[in-house]
C-alpha cells in the first residue's frame, strides 16, 4: 500500500514549477548525496534534460534548478533572493562548487544539454553524469509532479516506509474509515503514526505561514513578471482596489485587517481571485511557495482557505486550518495514487483540476459537510476540469497558468456549495470514477498539450506579441 503524507502533497519549495524546478533541484541534491565516490575526485558534471523538462525547461528555470541543486542548496531552506547571486557567480566565473566543497568548471551552455525526445518511463527525465579521471557515474531520475522524484526502479523517494492505521488507496477506502470520524480525523491519526504531534503542528504552521507570506508579498508587490513576456502583476491592483491605499503593514497586521474586513457580495469573487493571483505571481518570480499539489496550482488552496477565514468564519483558528490542510492533502494523495498530478502526464487537469478538488473537499468539511459530501465536492470540482490542457505561452508558468488558479479556486467554492446541497446517495459519479476518467483522459490527450508548449495557446499566441 502506497503511503503519502500530507507533507508530501503540501511542501515548501521554489517556483515556478514543482515538476520542472523543485523536482530537478531535488534530483541534483540526491545525485550528489548518493555518489559513492569522494567529491574531490569529480572533474566534471553533465546534465541532460529530456522531453517536457527540455521543451519547457528554460521557461520553467530547470537549468537554474539543477545548478542550485548541484551547489548543495536546499530548496525548502534557501531564500529566493540568493538564487540569482549564485547563478551569476557560476556564469561569471565558469566554476561551480559541488555541494559547497569541490569546485569544477561549469557552463550552462555546455554542461546542460536539452534533448527534445522523451524517455519511455516518464516525460520528465533528467540524467546526471559525473566524470572522474578514470570513470563515469550516471544516474537517471524522473520528476513525476509535485516535487516527487524517482528512478525507474523505485517508487517516489517521498513515500515513508512506515505503517499507518488507516491505509487509503481510493475514496471508497477512505469513506470506510469515516463511519464515526471526519476525514480530517482519519488523516491526523495517520500522520501521528508517521510523526509526533509537535512535528505535525509545526510543519502545518510552516506551510500556512508560507502560504500567507505568498499572498502578502503578491498583494503588496507591483511591476512585471520575469521571463520576457512582460506580464503585469495584477494582484496588487486588485488588492488596492478592494482595500484602498494604505501604509505598509506587517504580515500579522495585514492578516488581522483582512480577517476583520466587511466584504460585500460582489467583492468576494475579486478577493478570491486576488489571493490566487498573488500566490502565483510570487511563484512565477521564483519565489517560495507551497506545492498544492504543484507549484503551478499553488494559489488555489490558499485562496479558498482565506475565503473561509475572511468570509465564512471570522472566528476560525489554527485547528480549522489544520483540518482544511489534512483533507486537502488526503484528496490530493488519492488523485496521485489513482491518476497523476503531473501536467507532463495529464495536462492541466492534473494540476489545477486536482488542486480545485482538494480545496473543494477541504472547504466542504469546514462548512459542516459529511465525509460523503466532501468527496462529492472533490468530484464536482474535478469533473469540470476534465480535459484541461497545459499549454504555457513561452514555456513560462504565467499565461494562462496564473489566471487558472483564480478559476480553480472559484470552482472549488462552487463545488463545495453544490455538495452541501447534495444527497451523496443520489450522486451519479463517485470520486473514484472521476479519477479513473481523468487518468484515461490523460492517456488519450495528445502529448503537445502536456506541458510542451507545442500546442494550444502556446502556439496560437506569439510570445513576442505578449
Protein Blocks (a to p, Z undefined) as FASTA:
>chain_A
ZZddfklmpccdddfbfklmmmmmmmmmmmmmmpcbdfklpmbdcdddehjlmmmmmmno
mmmmmmmmmnopafklpcfklmmmmmmmmmmnopacehhiagcdddfklmpccdfbdcfk
bmbdcddddddfkbccddddddeejhiacdfkbccfkbccbddfbdcfbfklmmmmmmmb
cfklmmmmmmmmmpcfklmmmmmmmmmmmmmmmmmmmmmcgcddehhjopacfklmmmmm
mnopaddddfklmmmmmmmcccdfklmmmmmmmmmmmmmmmmmnopacdddfbfklmmmm
mmmmmmmmmmmmmmbcfklmmmmmmmmmmmmmmmmmmmcfcfklnojmlmmmmmmmmmmm
mmmmmnopafklmmmmmmmmmmmmgoiacddehhiafbfmlmmmmmmmmmmmmmmmmmmm
pcfklpmbdfklmmmmmmmmmmmpcfklnonopgcjllmpcfklZZ
